Amino acid sequence: MIDHVTICVSSYDRSRDFYRRVLARLGYVLHMEINGYAGFGPAQFKSVFWIREGKPSPEVHVGFRAKTRQDVREFHSEALLAGARDNGPPGIREHYHPSYYAAFAFDPDGYNIEAVCLDE
């Protein structure tokens, strides 16, 4: 099981604000900022997704679990409103799983971010 993930971003403030806005649709909050890192996670849990300023590596793909399909749609919509580029609209991805409902976007540094709901 993965405890947390950290990615490097080209602009700390821009990415912090982007993820604060987009991840809120999935129930994530900015838990803390410490020594140049920002940690996000489910409101009642802990930071599981971290950013820090540095050289981005767009080969990274991060999938965030969504509770509902509506959350997936809102995540995707909010990402586009926040400046992300579309990488796949909300919908079923049967090639992964019969009830794999996901949406994809490229964040400001080109990272492929995803929201996925496995419940019908």
C-alpha positions as CSV (number, residue, x, y, z in Angstrom):
1,M,0.0,0.0,0.0
2,I,1.3,3.5,-0.9
3,D,1.4,5.9,2.0
4,H,2.1,9.1,0.0
5,V,3.3,10.5,-3.3
6,T,5.4,13.7,-3.9
7,I,5.8,15.5,-7.2
8,C,7.9,18.4,-8.2
9,V,6.2,21.5,-9.7
10,S,7.5,24.4,-11.6
11,S,5.6,27.0,-9.6
12,Y,4.8,26.1,-6.0
13,D,2.1,28.8,-5.5
14,R,0.4,28.1,-8.8
15,S,0.3,24.4,-8.2
16,R,-0.7,24.7,-4.6
17,D,-3.7,26.9,-5.6
18,F,-4.5,24.5,-8.5
19,Y,-4.6,21.4,-6.4
20,R,-6.3,23.1,-3.5
21,R,-9.2,24.0,-5.9
22,V,-9.3,20.8,-7.9
23,L,-8.8,18.2,-5.1
24,A,-11.5,19.9,-3.0
25,R,-14.0,18.3,-5.4
26,L,-12.8,14.9,-4.0
27,G,-12.9,15.9,-0.4
28,Y,-9.1,16.7,-0.1
29,V,-7.8,19.6,1.8
30,L,-4.4,21.3,2.2
31,H,-3.3,19.8,5.5
32,M,0.0,21.5,5.8
33,E,2.8,23.5,4.3
34,I,6.3,22.8,5.7
35,N,9.8,23.5,4.4
36,G,8.6,24.1,0.8
37,Y,6.2,21.2,0.6
38,A,2.4,21.3,0.5
39,G,0.5,18.2,1.7
40,F,-3.1,17.4,0.6
41,G,-5.3,14.5,1.7
42,P,-8.8,13.5,2.7
43,A,-10.2,16.0,5.2
44,Q,-10.4,13.4,8.1
45,F,-7.1,11.6,7.3
46,K,-3.6,12.9,6.5
47,S,-1.5,14.2,3.7
48,V,-1.1,11.6,1.0
49,F,-0.3,13.8,-2.0
50,W,2.6,16.3,-1.7
51,I,4.0,18.9,-4.0
52,R,7.3,20.8,-3.9
53,E,9.0,23.2,-6.3
54,G,11.5,21.6,-8.6
55,K,11.9,20.2,-12.1
56,P,8.7,18.5,-13.1
57,S,8.7,15.0,-14.6
58,P,5.5,14.7,-16.7
59,E,5.9,11.0,-17.0
60,V,4.1,10.8,-13.7
61,H,0.5,9.8,-13.5
62,V,-1.5,10.2,-10.3
63,G,-5.0,8.7,-9.9
64,F,-7.2,10.0,-7.1
65,R,-10.1,7.9,-5.8
66,A,-13.5,9.5,-6.0
67,K,-16.5,8.5,-3.9
68,T,-19.0,9.0,-6.7
69,R,-19.2,9.5,-10.4
70,Q,-20.5,13.0,-9.8
71,D,-17.2,13.7,-8.0
72,V,-15.3,12.5,-11.0
73,R,-17.3,14.9,-13.2
74,E,-16.8,17.8,-10.8
75,F,-13.0,17.1,-10.6
76,H,-12.7,17.1,-14.3
77,S,-14.8,20.3,-14.7
78,E,-12.9,22.1,-12.0
79,A,-9.6,21.0,-13.4
80,L,-10.4,22.5,-16.8
81,L,-11.8,25.7,-15.1
82,A,-8.5,25.9,-13.2
83,G,-6.4,25.8,-16.4
84,A,-5.8,22.1,-16.9
85,R,-5.9,20.6,-20.4
86,D,-8.4,17.8,-21.1
87,N,-6.9,14.3,-21.4
88,G,-10.1,12.3,-21.3
89,P,-13.6,13.3,-20.3
90,P,-15.6,11.5,-17.6
91,G,-16.8,8.1,-18.7
92,I,-16.6,4.3,-18.4
93,R,-13.2,2.8,-19.2
94,E,-14.2,-0.9,-19.7
95,H,-10.7,-1.8,-20.8
96,Y,-9.6,-1.3,-17.2
97,H,-12.7,-2.7,-15.4
98,P,-16.5,-2.9,-16.3
99,S,-17.3,-0.1,-13.7
100,Y,-14.1,2.0,-14.0
101,Y,-15.5,5.5,-14.3
102,A,-12.7,8.1,-14.7
103,A,-11.7,11.5,-16.1
104,F,-8.2,12.7,-17.0
105,A,-6.5,16.1,-17.3
106,F,-3.0,17.5,-17.6
107,D,-2.1,19.8,-14.7
108,P,-0.2,23.1,-15.2
109,D,3.1,21.1,-15.4
110,G,1.8,18.4,-17.7
111,Y,1.2,15.7,-15.1
112,N,-1.6,13.3,-16.1
113,I,-4.1,13.5,-13.2
114,E,-7.1,11.3,-12.9
115,A,-10.2,10.9,-10.7
116,V,-11.6,7.4,-10.7
117,C,-14.7,5.9,-9.1
118,L,-15.2,2.1,-9.2
119,D,-18.7,2.1,-7.7
120,E,-21.7,2.2,-9.9
